[in-house]
């Protein structure tokens, strides 16, 4: 890719050939003395222009070429509408969470650690105590854009990339393609697989967490926990309707916007909702009252990535979560719930976004972890009890 980008693009091919003045001839002669270890692009640049800055023609041509390539790559990475606003494709495999056959199936979960949608499933799986019944394979993003698996299990402690424990495939695309009839669509995570039928059961994250919450209680080690109790379902749906569009998908609408107008609309909507949620959490322990629900899980997986990724890479720069009076404590309280922290892998998250989203970070340089997002900081007292005790009755 880089070789073609630099040496096969109009950046160099459209430049006028240099004239053979004495100065340029002298520069040309220097090419014969260059070290074989010198970067080829640097060698050519020095050869043509010497130590001076590139001419305006190079800059304008490079800008036009990169802008064109960027729009082409973004159209593949993040489909948009005519205004440049990101439009997330719909999941192709859906399921009813109350399917009575689910506990009798041999289920396997595929996830990727950078992905907030996949992270939801890991959290609910852990909270409900489904780890033994639903094994998991952890893919990592490959240089070609496909989710790939390790050739052998990782020795890292905690949640980390693994081999494909169910099908022995090299990529998630191969797993999707191995289903009856094959598959030519997007190979996304999370994905729930039926090992007996060799079939994709579901790749819609909310369907999966609803199923984990209520459809597998007979095999769960914590069946008493209900993250979507009947008396809160309406409020959960209301919050999900707000959080999904403006926050969960809102950060992607900011990062994947292909016009200034699309970005402005998305970023203003995002922070308007975060301000509203922060104010609400000053009066309520969780989104729907005193009980943790699926709505909180969905918000948490975006918040935990916000300062690390979205604030920088996706240009969600108005505020960080750590700057909010209530959101930061709320996020830390959920992180400190037993088993939740073990589902987080910040190193994999940073690498997955900064190294693999080439159009947004061409140099693939990863930033250092913000102090407020490091595990030691997240485990400090969240003080939510003190905050809520100050609410006037």
Secondary structure by P-SEA (a helix, b strand, c coil): cccccccccccccccccccccaaaaaaaaacccccccccaaaaaaaaacccccccaaaaaaaaaaaaaaaaaaaaaacccccccbbbbbcccbbbbcccccccccbbbbbbbcccaaaaaaaaaaaaacccccbbbbbbbbccccbbbbbcccccccccccccccccccccaaaaaaaccccccccccccbbbbccccccccccaaaaaaaaacccccccccccccccccccaaaaaaaaaaaaacccaaaaaaaacccaaaaaaaaaaaaaaaaaaaaaaacccccccccccaaaaaaaaaaaacccccccccccccccccccccaaaaaaaaaacccccccccaaaaaaaccccccccccccccccccccccccccccccaaaaaaaaccc
